[in-house]
Amino acid sequence: MRRARWLAPWKDSAEKPVIYHCVTRVVDRRFAFEKEDKEKFRALMRMQEDFTGCRVLAYCLMSNHIKAAA
């Protein structure tokens, strides 16, 4: 069973940011990312950072899933 989500005590504060942990998986656990695909994904992720103002603090890009803290 999933645990309740923990919210940072400063979530409504303008002084400190909220950190999100994001995970995405590929359908049927297929391998979707080759080396050149990973580079394209990194470029798209950085473009989204610039567009949204959201900063990616850490990420792990694997062949069949992605984990990120933003």
N, CA, C and O atoms as CSV, one atom per row, in Angstrom:
chain,resi,resn,atom,element,x,y,z
A,1,MET,N,N,0.845,-1.171,0.000
A,1,MET,CA,C,0.000,0.000,0.000
A,1,MET,C,C,0.897,1.243,0.000
A,1,MET,O,O,1.929,1.276,0.669
A,2,ARG,N,N,0.487,2.260,-0.759
A,2,ARG,CA,C,1.251,3.501,-0.827
A,2,ARG,C,C,1.143,4.291,0.460
A,2,ARG,O,O,0.106,4.291,1.122
A,3,ARG,N,N,2.217,4.958,0.802
A,3,ARG,CA,C,2.207,5.838,1.971
A,3,ARG,C,C,1.648,7.201,1.580
A,3,ARG,O,O,1.643,7.574,0.407
A,4,ALA,N,N,1.184,7.927,2.573
A,4,ALA,CA,C,0.696,9.279,2.330
A,4,ALA,C,C,1.849,10.158,1.859
A,4,ALA,O,O,2.985,9.984,2.300
A,5,ARG,N,N,1.567,11.075,0.991
A,5,ARG,CA,C,2.581,11.989,0.467
A,5,ARG,C,C,2.987,12.977,1.548
A,5,ARG,O,O,2.142,13.528,2.253
A,6,TRP,N,N,4.286,13.192,1.667
A,6,TRP,CA,C,4.818,14.147,2.630
A,6,TRP,C,C,4.996,15.488,1.934
A,6,TRP,O,O,5.621,15.563,0.875
A,7,LEU,N,N,4.456,16.533,2.517
A,7,LEU,CA,C,4.596,17.872,1.942
A,7,LEU,C,C,5.568,18.681,2.789
A,7,LEU,O,O,5.514,18.654,4.018
A,8,ALA,N,N,6.441,19.387,2.124
A,8,ALA,CA,C,7.418,20.218,2.819
A,8,ALA,C,C,6.696,21.298,3.615
A,8,ALA,O,O,5.721,21.866,3.123
A,9,PRO,N,N,7.146,21.596,4.828
A,9,PRO,CA,C,6.460,22.598,5.642
A,9,PRO,C,C,6.505,23.995,5.039
A,9,PRO,O,O,5.701,24.849,5.411
A,10,TRP,N,N,7.423,24.243,4.120
A,10,TRP,CA,C,7.543,25.563,3.509
A,10,TRP,C,C,6.815,25.654,2.172
A,10,TRP,O,O,7.092,26.562,1.389
A,11,LYS,N,N,5.880,24.727,1.889
A,11,LYS,CA,C,5.246,24.680,0.572
A,11,LYS,C,C,4.541,25.974,0.175
A,11,LYS,O,O,4.452,26.281,-1.014
A,12,ASP,N,N,4.037,26.740,1.147
A,12,ASP,CA,C,3.346,27.993,0.830
A,12,ASP,C,C,4.240,29.212,1.023
A,12,ASP,O,O,3.775,30.344,0.899
A,13,SER,N,N,5.501,28.996,1.320
A,13,SER,CA,C,6.427,30.084,1.572
A,13,SER,C,C,7.064,30.566,0.272
A,13,SER,O,O,7.362,29.763,-0.612
A,14,ALA,N,N,7.268,31.853,0.157
A,14,ALA,CA,C,7.960,32.411,-1.012
A,14,ALA,C,C,9.473,32.297,-0.855
A,14,ALA,O,O,10.215,32.513,-1.813
A,15,GLU,N,N,9.933,31.959,0.348
A,15,GLU,CA,C,11.368,31.934,0.633
A,15,GLU,C,C,12.052,30.634,0.241
A,15,GLU,O,O,13.195,30.654,-0.214
A,16,LYS,N,N,11.383,29.519,0.407
A,16,LYS,CA,C,12.007,28.232,0.119
A,16,LYS,C,C,11.193,27.473,-0.931
A,16,LYS,O,O,9.964,27.549,-0.935
A,17,PRO,N,N,11.867,26.750,-1.812
A,17,PRO,CA,C,11.158,26.031,-2.881
A,17,PRO,C,C,10.577,24.703,-2.403
A,17,PRO,O,O,10.957,24.175,-1.358
A,18,VAL,N,N,9.670,24.195,-3.178
A,18,VAL,CA,C,9.135,22.853,-2.964
A,18,VAL,C,C,9.890,21.924,-3.900
A,18,VAL,O,O,10.165,22.279,-5.046
A,19,ILE,N,N,10.224,20.744,-3.417
A,19,ILE,CA,C,10.961,19.780,-4.234
A,19,ILE,C,C,10.039,18.611,-4.553
A,19,ILE,O,O,9.410,18.048,-3.657
A,20,TYR,N,N,9.960,18.249,-5.826
A,20,TYR,CA,C,9.145,17.134,-6.282
A,20,TYR,C,C,10.050,16.005,-6.753
A,20,TYR,O,O,11.093,16.246,-7.361
A,21,HIS,N,N,9.650,14.784,-6.470
A,21,HIS,CA,C,10.355,13.602,-6.960
A,21,HIS,C,C,9.472,12.998,-8.047
A,21,HIS,O,O,8.338,12.601,-7.778
A,22,CYS,N,N,9.982,12.928,-9.263
A,22,CYS,CA,C,9.187,12.461,-10.406
A,22,CYS,C,C,9.778,11.172,-10.958
A,22,CYS,O,O,10.997,11.027,-11.051
A,23,VAL,N,N,8.918,10.249,-11.318
A,23,VAL,CA,C,9.344,8.991,-11.928
A,23,VAL,C,C,8.448,8.722,-13.122
A,23,VAL,O,O,7.232,8.895,-13.040
A,24,THR,N,N,9.031,8.306,-14.218
A,24,THR,CA,C,8.252,7.891,-15.375
A,24,THR,C,C,8.848,6.595,-15.911
A,24,THR,O,O,10.067,6.420,-15.918
A,25,ARG,N,N,7.999,5.703,-16.352
A,25,ARG,CA,C,8.454,4.411,-16.862
A,25,ARG,C,C,7.948,4.203,-18.282
A,25,ARG,O,O,6.929,4.761,-18.686
A,26,VAL,N,N,8.676,3.395,-19.020
A,26,VAL,CA,C,8.315,3.067,-20.396
A,26,VAL,C,C,7.326,1.893,-20.369
A,26,VAL,O,O,7.442,0.998,-19.531
A,27,VAL,N,N,6.364,1.901,-21.280
A,27,VAL,CA,C,5.362,0.844,-21.371
A,27,VAL,C,C,6.038,-0.504,-21.580
A,27,VAL,O,O,6.982,-0.608,-22.363
A,28,ASP,N,N,5.570,-1.527,-20.893
A,28,ASP,CA,C,6.064,-2.904,-20.992
A,28,ASP,C,C,7.552,-3.033,-20.667
A,28,ASP,O,O,8.195,-4.008,-21.057
A,29,ARG,N,N,8.093,-2.053,-19.954
A,29,ARG,CA,C,9.508,-2.057,-19.557
A,29,ARG,C,C,10.462,-2.226,-20.740
A,29,ARG,O,O,11.542,-2.803,-20.613
A,30,ARG,N,N,10.039,-1.714,-21.876
A,30,ARG,CA,C,10.896,-1.768,-23.065
A,30,ARG,C,C,12.082,-0.826,-22.878
A,30,ARG,O,O,12.041,0.082,-22.048
A,31,PHE,N,N,13.116,-1.049,-23.642
A,31,PHE,CA,C,14.258,-0.146,-23.626
A,31,PHE,C,C,14.001,0.923,-24.679
A,31,PHE,O,O,13.979,0.636,-25.876
A,32,ALA,N,N,13.810,2.142,-24.230
A,32,ALA,CA,C,13.418,3.217,-25.140
A,32,ALA,C,C,14.544,4.187,-25.440
A,32,ALA,O,O,14.484,4.907,-26.437
A,33,PHE,N,N,15.558,4.224,-24.611
A,33,PHE,CA,C,16.594,5.229,-24.756
A,33,PHE,C,C,17.933,4.628,-25.144
A,33,PHE,O,O,18.548,3.889,-24.376
A,34,GLU,N,N,18.365,4.955,-26.331
A,34,GLU,CA,C,19.735,4.659,-26.742
A,34,GLU,C,C,20.566,5.893,-26.381
A,34,GLU,O,O,20.016,6.883,-25.898
A,35,LYS,N,N,21.860,5.848,-26.605
A,35,LYS,CA,C,22.726,6.954,-26.200
A,35,LYS,C,C,22.295,8.288,-26.820
A,35,LYS,O,O,22.211,9.297,-26.119
A,36,GLU,N,N,22.022,8.299,-28.131
A,36,GLU,CA,C,21.629,9.557,-28.780
A,36,GLU,C,C,20.247,10.031,-28.312
A,36,GLU,O,O,19.987,11.234,-28.268
A,37,ASP,N,N,19.355,9.084,-27.962
A,37,ASP,CA,C,18.041,9.450,-27.433
A,37,ASP,C,C,18.176,10.124,-26.073
A,37,ASP,O,O,17.442,11.062,-25.762
A,38,LYS,N,N,19.117,9.643,-25.265
A,38,LYS,CA,C,19.338,10.241,-23.949
A,38,LYS,C,C,19.816,11.679,-24.093
A,38,LYS,O,O,19.402,12.548,-23.325
A,39,GLU,N,N,20.673,11.937,-25.058
A,39,GLU,CA,C,21.157,13.303,-25.279
A,39,GLU,C,C,20.018,14.214,-25.722
A,39,GLU,O,O,19.938,15.361,-25.283
A,40,LYS,N,N,19.136,13.715,-26.586
A,40,LYS,CA,C,17.980,14.500,-27.021
A,40,LYS,C,C,17.057,14.795,-25.839
A,40,LYS,O,O,16.541,15.904,-25.697
A,41,PHE,N,N,16.861,13.778,-24.995
A,41,PHE,CA,C,16.003,13.962,-23.826
A,41,PHE,C,C,16.595,15.018,-22.892
A,41,PHE,O,O,15.867,15.873,-22.387
A,42,ARG,N,N,17.894,14.967,-22.660
A,42,ARG,CA,C,18.546,15.969,-21.802
A,42,ARG,C,C,18.337,17.379,-22.358
A,42,ARG,O,O,18.046,18.309,-21.606
A,43,ALA,N,N,18.485,17.531,-23.667
A,43,ALA,CA,C,18.290,18.844,-24.281
A,43,ALA,C,C,16.848,19.315,-24.093
A,43,ALA,O,O,16.615,20.479,-23.766
A,44,LEU,N,N,15.882,18.421,-24.296
A,44,LEU,CA,C,14.468,18.776,-24.104
A,44,LEU,C,C,14.184,19.128,-22.643
A,44,LEU,O,O,13.440,20.068,-22.365
A,45,MET,N,N,14.776,18.377,-21.711
A,45,MET,CA,C,14.576,18.640,-20.294
A,45,MET,C,C,15.109,20.031,-19.933
A,45,MET,O,O,14.465,20.762,-19.180
A,46,ARG,N,N,16.272,20.399,-20.459
A,46,ARG,CA,C,16.851,21.716,-20.178
A,46,ARG,C,C,16.018,22.825,-20.823
A,46,ARG,O,O,15.896,23.913,-20.258
A,47,MET,N,N,15.445,22.562,-21.994
A,47,MET,CA,C,14.568,23.538,-22.630
A,47,MET,C,C,13.322,23.763,-21.772
A,47,MET,O,O,12.865,24.897,-21.625
A,48,GLN,N,N,12.777,22.696,-21.211
A,48,GLN,CA,C,11.612,22.813,-20.343
A,48,GLN,C,C,11.952,23.580,-19.069
A,48,GLN,O,O,11.136,24.351,-18.564
A,49,GLU,N,N,13.151,23.365,-18.557
A,49,GLU,CA,C,13.601,24.146,-17.393
A,49,GLU,C,C,13.547,25.632,-17.698
A,49,GLU,O,O,13.013,26.416,-16.913
A,50,ASP,N,N,14.098,26.016,-18.835
A,50,ASP,CA,C,14.114,27.429,-19.219
A,50,ASP,C,C,12.704,27.972,-19.426
A,50,ASP,O,O,12.404,29.098,-19.030
A,51,PHE,N,N,11.852,27.183,-20.038
A,51,PHE,CA,C,10.490,27.616,-20.351
A,51,PHE,C,C,9.639,27.776,-19.091
A,51,PHE,O,O,8.906,28.755,-18.955
A,52,THR,N,N,9.737,26.806,-18.166
A,52,THR,CA,C,8.861,26.806,-16.993
A,52,THR,C,C,9.444,27.515,-15.783
A,52,THR,O,O,8.706,27.908,-14.879
A,53,GLY,N,N,10.756,27.681,-15.754
A,53,GLY,CA,C,11.386,28.259,-14.569
A,53,GLY,C,C,11.591,27.244,-13.469
A,53,GLY,O,O,12.055,27.591,-12.384
A,54,CYS,N,N,11.255,26.005,-13.731
A,54,CYS,CA,C,11.443,24.912,-12.780
A,54,CYS,C,C,12.866,24.381,-12.961
A,54,CYS,O,O,13.305,24.161,-14.091
A,55,ARG,N,N,13.574,24.178,-11.881
A,55,ARG,CA,C,14.965,23.724,-11.955
A,55,ARG,C,C,15.052,22.249,-11.613
A,55,ARG,O,O,14.526,21.825,-10.583
A,56,VAL,N,N,15.701,21.462,-12.450
A,56,VAL,CA,C,15.936,20.049,-12.179
A,56,VAL,C,C,17.194,19.962,-11.322
A,56,VAL,O,O,18.279,20.344,-11.761
A,57,LEU,N,N,17.044,19.454,-10.092
A,57,LEU,CA,C,18.159,19.379,-9.164
A,57,LEU,C,C,19.021,18.158,-9.401
A,57,LEU,O,O,20.246,18.223,-9.301
A,58,ALA,N,N,18.386,17.053,-9.714
A,58,ALA,CA,C,19.103,15.800,-9.965
A,58,ALA,C,C,18.216,14.922,-10.835
A,58,ALA,O,O,16.990,15.014,-10.777
A,59,TYR,N,N,18.837,14.074,-11.639
A,59,TYR,CA,C,18.058,13.144,-12.439
A,59,TYR,C,C,18.893,11.904,-12.734
A,59,TYR,O,O,20.122,11.923,-12.671
A,60,CYS,N,N,18.194,10.844,-13.053
A,60,CYS,CA,C,18.828,9.594,-13.457
A,60,CYS,C,C,18.047,9.087,-14.659
A,60,CYS,O,O,16.878,8.722,-14.540
A,61,LEU,N,N,18.684,9.067,-15.794
A,61,LEU,CA,C,18.049,8.676,-17.047
A,61,LEU,C,C,18.562,7.289,-17.420
A,61,LEU,O,O,19.714,7.127,-17.820
A,62,MET,N,N,17.692,6.295,-17.283
A,62,MET,CA,C,18.058,4.918,-17.583
A,62,MET,C,C,17.424,4.469,-18.893
A,62,MET,O,O,16.680,5.231,-19.511
A,63,SER,N,N,17.698,3.280,-19.313
A,63,SER,CA,C,17.192,2.809,-20.599
A,63,SER,C,C,15.681,2.679,-20.643
A,63,SER,O,O,15.075,2.834,-21.703
A,64,ASN,N,N,15.060,2.393,-19.491
A,64,ASN,CA,C,13.615,2.180,-19.528
A,64,ASN,C,C,12.830,3.022,-18.530
A,64,ASN,O,O,11.612,2.869,-18.434
A,65,HIS,N,N,13.490,3.908,-17.783
A,65,HIS,CA,C,12.745,4.848,-16.934
A,65,HIS,C,C,13.623,6.020,-16.516
A,65,HIS,O,O,14.842,6.010,-16.687
A,66,ILE,N,N,12.954,7.034,-15.960
A,66,ILE,CA,C,13.601,8.283,-15.582
A,66,ILE,C,C,13.188,8.639,-14.171
A,66,ILE,O,O,12.019,8.497,-13.814
A,67,LYS,N,N,14.120,9.097,-13.370
A,67,LYS,CA,C,13.817,9.621,-12.046
A,67,LYS,C,C,14.423,11.018,-11.974
A,67,LYS,O,O,15.542,11.246,-12.433
A,68,ALA,N,N,13.671,11.948,-11.392
A,68,ALA,CA,C,14.170,13.318,-11.307
A,68,ALA,C,C,13.663,13.974,-10.034
A,68,ALA,O,O,12.588,13.646,-9.532
A,69,ALA,N,N,14.449,14.898,-9.527
A,69,ALA,CA,C,14.030,15.762,-8.421
A,69,ALA,C,C,14.032,17.178,-8.969
A,69,ALA,O,O,15.045,17.681,-9.456
A,70,ALA,N,N,12.876,17.799,-8.876
A,70,ALA,CA,C,12.749,19.160,-9.415
A,70,ALA,C,C,12.051,20.033,-8.414
A,70,ALA,O,O,11.842,21.219,-8.669
